Amino acid sequence: MAVYIQRIYSASTHKGVRVLVDRIWPRGISKEEAQVDVWLKNIGPSASLRKWFNHDADKFESFKAKYMKELTNNTDQNHAFEELKSIINHTEADIYLLYSAKDTKHNQAVVLKSLLT
């Protein structure tokens, strides 16, 4: 079992558990096309943090620290993070953390993967 990150818009032929880690459903993709097994809405960064970050690579280290703090201190986010860990612990399949951001190196899925591996 391994944890991977993948942009939800990328075609996937991989077998595994597909977990959407965005708070908002990605634009322009149907639920059938996305083939999401689990949508953990509450694991995504808060609206205020997401707006502040605005996918600015220069803010990524600060975003990462603030997001990790949210995952610890916000009850809903912490619950969703624990649910993700439970999914990982109870499956032998690979896990795909799906996100919609265009930036493949500076997003919440990158942070989550770093915490899980």
CNS distance restraints for C-alpha pairs under 8 A (distance, minus, plus):
assign (resid   1 and name CA) (resid  91 and name CA) 7.88 0.50 0.50
assign (resid   1 and name CA) (resid  92 and name CA) 5.36 0.50 0.50
assign (resid   1 and name CA) (resid  93 and name CA) 5.39 0.50 0.50
assign (resid   1 and name CA) (resid  94 and name CA) 4.65 0.50 0.50
assign (resid   1 and name CA) (resid  95 and name CA) 7.32 0.50 0.50
assign (resid   2 and name CA) (resid  93 and name CA) 7.70 0.50 0.50
assign (resid   2 and name CA) (resid  94 and name CA) 4.89 0.50 0.50
assign (resid   2 and name CA) (resid  95 and name CA) 6.21 0.50 0.50
assign (resid   3 and name CA) (resid  94 and name CA) 6.01 0.50 0.50
assign (resid   3 and name CA) (resid  95 and name CA) 4.77 0.50 0.50
assign (resid   3 and name CA) (resid  96 and name CA) 6.01 0.50 0.50
assign (resid   3 and name CA) (resid  97 and name CA) 7.35 0.50 0.50
assign (resid   3 and name CA) (resid 113 and name CA) 6.78 0.50 0.50
assign (resid   3 and name CA) (resid 116 and name CA) 7.85 0.50 0.50
assign (resid   3 and name CA) (resid 117 and name CA) 7.44 0.50 0.50
assign (resid   4 and name CA) (resid  94 and name CA) 7.57 0.50 0.50
assign (resid   4 and name CA) (resid  95 and name CA) 6.11 0.50 0.50
assign (resid   4 and name CA) (resid  96 and name CA) 4.84 0.50 0.50
assign (resid   4 and name CA) (resid  97 and name CA) 6.12 0.50 0.50
assign (resid   4 and name CA) (resid 113 and name CA) 7.34 0.50 0.50
assign (resid   5 and name CA) (resid  96 and name CA) 5.44 0.50 0.50
assign (resid   5 and name CA) (resid  97 and name CA) 4.66 0.50 0.50
assign (resid   5 and name CA) (resid  98 and name CA) 6.03 0.50 0.50
assign (resid   5 and name CA) (resid  99 and name CA) 7.76 0.50 0.50
assign (resid   5 and name CA) (resid 109 and name CA) 6.26 0.50 0.50
assign (resid   5 and name CA) (resid 110 and name CA) 7.02 0.50 0.50
assign (resid   5 and name CA) (resid 113 and name CA) 7.32 0.50 0.50
assign (resid   6 and name CA) (resid  10 and name CA) 7.13 0.50 0.50
assign (resid   6 and name CA) (resid  96 and name CA) 6.41 0.50 0.50
assign (resid   6 and name CA) (resid  97 and name CA) 6.13 0.50 0.50
assign (resid   6 and name CA) (resid  98 and name CA) 5.09 0.50 0.50
assign (resid   6 and name CA) (resid  99 and name CA) 6.60 0.50 0.50
assign (resid   7 and name CA) (resid  98 and name CA) 5.54 0.50 0.50
assign (resid   7 and name CA) (resid  99 and name CA) 5.11 0.50 0.50
assign (resid   7 and name CA) (resid 100 and name CA) 5.57 0.50 0.50
assign (resid   7 and name CA) (resid 101 and name CA) 7.14 0.50 0.50
assign (resid   7 and name CA) (resid 102 and name CA) 7.73 0.50 0.50
assign (resid   7 and name CA) (resid 104 and name CA) 7.36 0.50 0.50
assign (resid   8 and name CA) (resid  20 and name CA) 7.90 0.50 0.50
assign (resid   8 and name CA) (resid  26 and name CA) 7.93 0.50 0.50
assign (resid   8 and name CA) (resid  34 and name CA) 6.52 0.50 0.50
assign (resid   8 and name CA) (resid  98 and name CA) 5.22 0.50 0.50
assign (resid   8 and name CA) (resid  99 and name CA) 5.55 0.50 0.50
assign (resid   8 and name CA) (resid 100 and name CA) 5.61 0.50 0.50
assign (resid   9 and name CA) (resid  29 and name CA) 7.53 0.50 0.50
assign (resid   9 and name CA) (resid  34 and name CA) 7.57 0.50 0.50
assign (resid   9 and name CA) (resid 100 and name CA) 6.99 0.50 0.50
assign (resid  15 and name CA) (resid  93 and name CA) 7.63 0.50 0.50
assign (resid  15 and name CA) (resid  94 and name CA) 7.29 0.50 0.50
assign (resid  16 and name CA) (resid  93 and name CA) 5.05 0.50 0.50
assign (resid  16 and name CA) (resid  94 and name CA) 4.70 0.50 0.50
assign (resid  16 and name CA) (resid  95 and name CA) 5.67 0.50 0.50
assign (resid  16 and name CA) (resid  96 and name CA) 6.88 0.50 0.50
assign (resid  17 and name CA) (resid  36 and name CA) 7.96 0.50 0.50
assign (resid  17 and name CA) (resid  37 and name CA) 6.12 0.50 0.50
assign (resid  17 and name CA) (resid  38 and name CA) 7.82 0.50 0.50
assign (resid  17 and name CA) (resid  93 and name CA) 6.51 0.50 0.50
assign (resid  17 and name CA) (resid  94 and name CA) 6.25 0.50 0.50
assign (resid  17 and name CA) (resid  95 and name CA) 4.87 0.50 0.50
assign (resid  17 and name CA) (resid  96 and name CA) 6.04 0.50 0.50
assign (resid  18 and name CA) (resid  35 and name CA) 7.29 0.50 0.50
assign (resid  18 and name CA) (resid  36 and name CA) 5.17 0.50 0.50
assign (resid  18 and name CA) (resid  37 and name CA) 5.16 0.50 0.50
assign (resid  18 and name CA) (resid  38 and name CA) 6.51 0.50 0.50
assign (resid  18 and name CA) (resid  95 and name CA) 6.15 0.50 0.50
assign (resid  18 and name CA) (resid  96 and name CA) 4.80 0.50 0.50
assign (resid  18 and name CA) (resid  97 and name CA) 6.33 0.50 0.50
assign (resid  18 and name CA) (resid  98 and name CA) 6.73 0.50 0.50
assign (resid  19 and name CA) (resid  36 and name CA) 6.06 0.50 0.50
assign (resid  19 and name CA) (resid  37 and name CA) 5.99 0.50 0.50
assign (resid  19 and name CA) (resid  38 and name CA) 4.79 0.50 0.50
assign (resid  19 and name CA) (resid  39 and name CA) 5.70 0.50 0.50
assign (resid  19 and name CA) (resid  40 and name CA) 7.02 0.50 0.50
assign (resid  19 and name CA) (resid  95 and name CA) 7.24 0.50 0.50
assign (resid  19 and name CA) (resid  96 and name CA) 5.96 0.50 0.50
assign (resid  19 and name CA) (resid  97 and name CA) 5.06 0.50 0.50
assign (resid  19 and name CA) (resid  98 and name CA) 5.74 0.50 0.50
assign (resid  20 and name CA) (resid  36 and name CA) 6.49 0.50 0.50
assign (resid  20 and name CA) (resid  38 and name CA) 6.33 0.50 0.50
assign (resid  20 and name CA) (resid  39 and name CA) 4.70 0.50 0.50
assign (resid  20 and name CA) (resid  40 and name CA) 6.10 0.50 0.50
assign (resid  20 and name CA) (resid  41 and name CA) 7.60 0.50 0.50
assign (resid  20 and name CA) (resid  97 and name CA) 5.98 0.50 0.50
assign (resid  20 and name CA) (resid  98 and name CA) 4.55 0.50 0.50
assign (resid  20 and name CA) (resid  99 and name CA) 6.14 0.50 0.50
assign (resid  21 and name CA) (resid  39 and name CA) 6.54 0.50 0.50
assign (resid  21 and name CA) (resid  40 and name CA) 5.52 0.50 0.50
assign (resid  21 and name CA) (resid  41 and name CA) 6.32 0.50 0.50
assign (resid  21 and name CA) (resid  43 and name CA) 6.03 0.50 0.50
assign (resid  21 and name CA) (resid  44 and name CA) 5.67 0.50 0.50
assign (resid  21 and name CA) (resid  97 and name CA) 6.37 0.50 0.50
assign (resid  21 and name CA) (resid  98 and name CA) 5.92 0.50 0.50
assign (resid  21 and name CA) (resid  99 and name CA) 5.91 0.50 0.50
assign (resid  21 and name CA) (resid 108 and name CA) 7.69 0.50 0.50
assign (resid  21 and name CA) (resid 109 and name CA) 6.79 0.50 0.50
assign (resid  22 and name CA) (resid  26 and name CA) 7.73 0.50 0.50
assign (resid  22 and name CA) (resid  39 and name CA) 7.87 0.50 0.50
assign (resid  22 and name CA) (resid  40 and name CA) 7.29 0.50 0.50
assign (resid  22 and name CA) (resid  41 and name CA) 5.88 0.50 0.50
assign (resid  22 and name CA) (resid  43 and name CA) 7.27 0.50 0.50
assign (resid  22 and name CA) (resid  44 and name CA) 5.05 0.50 0.50
assign (resid  22 and name CA) (resid  98 and name CA) 7.68 0.50 0.50
assign (resid  22 and name CA) (resid  99 and name CA) 5.80 0.50 0.50
assign (resid  22 and name CA) (resid 100 and name CA) 7.19 0.50 0.50
assign (resid  23 and name CA) (resid  40 and name CA) 7.45 0.50 0.50
assign (resid  23 and name CA) (resid  41 and name CA) 4.26 0.50 0.50
assign (resid  23 and name CA) (resid  42 and name CA) 6.02 0.50 0.50
assign (resid  23 and name CA) (resid  43 and name CA) 7.01 0.50 0.50
assign (resid  23 and name CA) (resid  44 and name CA) 4.90 0.50 0.50
assign (resid  23 and name CA) (resid  45 and name CA) 7.28 0.50 0.50
assign (resid  24 and name CA) (resid  41 and name CA) 6.96 0.50 0.50
assign (resid  26 and name CA) (resid 100 and name CA) 5.85 0.50 0.50
assign (resid  29 and name CA) (resid  33 and name CA) 6.22 0.50 0.50
assign (resid  29 and name CA) (resid  34 and name CA) 6.43 0.50 0.50
assign (resid  30 and name CA) (resid  34 and name CA) 6.17 0.50 0.50
assign (resid  31 and name CA) (resid  35 and name CA) 6.29 0.50 0.50
assign (resid  31 and name CA) (resid  36 and name CA) 7.04 0.50 0.50
assign (resid  40 and name CA) (resid  44 and name CA) 7.65 0.50 0.50
assign (resid  40 and name CA) (resid  80 and name CA) 6.17 0.50 0.50
assign (resid  40 and name CA) (resid  84 and name CA) 7.89 0.50 0.50
assign (resid  41 and name CA) (resid  80 and name CA) 7.89 0.50 0.50
assign (resid  42 and name CA) (resid  76 and name CA) 5.96 0.50 0.50
assign (resid  42 and name CA) (resid  77 and name CA) 5.12 0.50 0.50
assign (resid  42 and name CA) (resid  80 and name CA) 5.88 0.50 0.50
assign (resid  43 and name CA) (resid  71 and name CA) 7.41 0.50 0.50
assign (resid  43 and name CA) (resid  76 and name CA) 7.59 0.50 0.50
assign (resid  43 and name CA) (resid  77 and name CA) 4.75 0.50 0.50
assign (resid  43 and name CA) (resid  78 and name CA) 7.36 0.50 0.50
assign (resid  43 and name CA) (resid  80 and name CA) 5.13 0.50 0.50
assign (resid  43 and name CA) (resid  81 and name CA) 5.93 0.50 0.50
assign (resid  44 and name CA) (resid  77 and name CA) 7.27 0.50 0.50
assign (resid  44 and name CA) (resid 108 and name CA) 6.91 0.50 0.50
assign (resid  45 and name CA) (resid  49 and name CA) 6.12 0.50 0.50
assign (resid  45 and name CA) (resid  50 and name CA) 5.91 0.50 0.50
assign (resid  45 and name CA) (resid  67 and name CA) 6.11 0.50 0.50
assign (resid  45 and name CA) (resid  70 and name CA) 7.41 0.50 0.50
assign (resid  45 and name CA) (resid 108 and name CA) 7.18 0.50 0.50
assign (resid  46 and name CA) (resid  50 and name CA) 6.06 0.50 0.50
assign (resid  46 and name CA) (resid  70 and name CA) 7.92 0.50 0.50
assign (resid  47 and name CA) (resid  51 and name CA) 6.05 0.50 0.50
assign (resid  48 and name CA) (resid  52 and name CA) 6.08 0.50 0.50
assign (resid  49 and name CA) (resid  53 and name CA) 6.05 0.50 0.50
assign (resid  49 and name CA) (resid  63 and name CA) 7.47 0.50 0.50
assign (resid  49 and name CA) (resid  66 and name CA) 7.76 0.50 0.50
assign (resid  49 and name CA) (resid  67 and name CA) 7.59 0.50 0.50
assign (resid  50 and name CA) (resid  54 and name CA) 6.00 0.50 0.50
assign (resid  50 and name CA) (resid  55 and name CA) 7.92 0.50 0.50
assign (resid  53 and name CA) (resid  59 and name CA) 6.30 0.50 0.50
assign (resid  53 and name CA) (resid  60 and name CA) 7.36 0.50 0.50
assign (resid  53 and name CA) (resid  63 and name CA) 6.26 0.50 0.50
assign (resid  55 and name CA) (resid  59 and name CA) 7.89 0.50 0.50
assign (resid  55 and name CA) (resid  60 and name CA) 7.71 0.50 0.50
assign (resid  55 and name CA) (resid 101 and name CA) 7.88 0.50 0.50
assign (resid  55 and name CA) (resid 103 and name CA) 7.23 0.50 0.50
assign (resid  55 and name CA) (resid 106 and name CA) 6.77 0.50 0.50
assign (resid  55 and name CA) (resid 107 and name CA) 7.10 0.50 0.50
assign (resid  56 and name CA) (resid  60 and name CA) 6.72 0.50 0.50
assign (resid  57 and name CA) (resid 106 and name CA) 6.15 0.50 0.50
assign (resid  59 and name CA) (resid  63 and name CA) 5.96 0.50 0.50
assign (resid  60 and name CA) (resid  64 and name CA) 5.92 0.50 0.50
assign (resid  60 and name CA) (resid 106 and name CA) 6.17 0.50 0.50
assign (resid  60 and name CA) (resid 107 and name CA) 7.96 0.50 0.50
assign (resid  61 and name CA) (resid  65 and name CA) 6.37 0.50 0.50
assign (resid  62 and name CA) (resid  66 and name CA) 6.16 0.50 0.50
assign (resid  63 and name CA) (resid  67 and name CA) 5.86 0.50 0.50
assign (resid  64 and name CA) (resid  68 and name CA) 6.07 0.50 0.50
assign (resid  64 and name CA) (resid 108 and name CA) 7.74 0.50 0.50
assign (resid  64 and name CA) (resid 111 and name CA) 6.32 0.50 0.50
assign (resid  65 and name CA) (resid  69 and name CA) 6.26 0.50 0.50
assign (resid  66 and name CA) (resid  70 and name CA) 6.27 0.50 0.50
assign (resid  67 and name CA) (resid  71 and name CA) 6.23 0.50 0.50
assign (resid  67 and name CA) (resid 108 and name CA) 7.84 0.50 0.50
assign (resid  68 and name CA) (resid  72 and name CA) 6.42 0.50 0.50
assign (resid  68 and name CA) (resid 111 and name CA) 7.87 0.50 0.50
assign (resid  69 and name CA) (resid  73 and name CA) 5.97 0.50 0.50
assign (resid  70 and name CA) (resid  74 and name CA) 5.24 0.50 0.50
assign (resid  70 and name CA) (resid  77 and name CA) 6.90 0.50 0.50
assign (resid  70 and name CA) (resid  78 and name CA) 7.73 0.50 0.50
assign (resid  71 and name CA) (resid  75 and name CA) 7.93 0.50 0.50
assign (resid  71 and name CA) (resid  77 and name CA) 5.17 0.50 0.50
assign (resid  71 and name CA) (resid  78 and name CA) 4.85 0.50 0.50
assign (resid  71 and name CA) (resid  81 and name CA) 6.92 0.50 0.50
assign (resid  72 and name CA) (resid  77 and name CA) 7.60 0.50 0.50
assign (resid  72 and name CA) (resid  78 and name CA) 5.59 0.50 0.50
assign (resid  73 and name CA) (resid  78 and name CA) 7.02 0.50 0.50
assign (resid  74 and name CA) (resid  78 and name CA) 5.90 0.50 0.50
assign (resid  75 and name CA) (resid  79 and name CA) 6.02 0.50 0.50
assign (resid  76 and name CA) (resid  80 and name CA) 6.27 0.50 0.50
assign (resid  77 and name CA) (resid  81 and name CA) 6.15 0.50 0.50
assign (resid  78 and name CA) (resid  82 and name CA) 6.14 0.50 0.50
assign (resid  79 and name CA) (resid  83 and name CA) 6.16 0.50 0.50
assign (resid  80 and name CA) (resid  84 and name CA) 6.24 0.50 0.50
assign (resid  81 and name CA) (resid  85 and name CA) 6.33 0.50 0.50
assign (resid  82 and name CA) (resid  86 and name CA) 6.16 0.50 0.50
assign (resid  83 and name CA) (resid  87 and name CA) 6.23 0.50 0.50
assign (resid  84 and name CA) (resid  88 and name CA) 6.32 0.50 0.50
assign (resid  85 and name CA) (resid  89 and name CA) 6.13 0.50 0.50
assign (resid  85 and name CA) (resid 116 and name CA) 7.57 0.50 0.50
assign (resid  86 and name CA) (resid  90 and name CA) 6.09 0.50 0.50
assign (resid  87 and name CA) (resid  91 and name CA) 6.35 0.50 0.50
assign (resid  88 and name CA) (resid  92 and name CA) 7.80 0.50 0.50
assign (resid  88 and name CA) (resid  95 and name CA) 7.03 0.50 0.50
assign (resid  97 and name CA) (resid 109 and name CA) 6.11 0.50 0.50
assign (resid  97 and name CA) (resid 113 and name CA) 7.86 0.50 0.50
assign (resid  98 and name CA) (resid 109 and name CA) 7.09 0.50 0.50
assign (resid  99 and name CA) (resid 107 and name CA) 7.95 0.50 0.50
assign (resid  99 and name CA) (resid 108 and name CA) 7.85 0.50 0.50
assign (resid  99 and name CA) (resid 109 and name CA) 6.47 0.50 0.50
assign (resid 101 and name CA) (resid 107 and name CA) 6.77 0.50 0.50
assign (resid 103 and name CA) (resid 107 and name CA) 6.83 0.50 0.50
assign (resid 105 and name CA) (resid 110 and name CA) 6.62 0.50 0.50
assign (resid 106 and name CA) (resid 110 and name CA) 6.66 0.50 0.50
assign (resid 107 and name CA) (resid 111 and name CA) 6.90 0.50 0.50
assign (resid 108 and name CA) (resid 112 and name CA) 6.15 0.50 0.50
assign (resid 109 and name CA) (resid 113 and name CA) 6.04 0.50 0.50
assign (resid 110 and name CA) (resid 114 and name CA) 6.30 0.50 0.50
assign (resid 111 and name CA) (resid 115 and name CA) 6.44 0.50 0.50
assign (resid 112 and name CA) (resid 116 and name CA) 6.27 0.50 0.50
assign (resid 113 and name CA) (resid 117 and name CA) 6.08 0.50 0.50
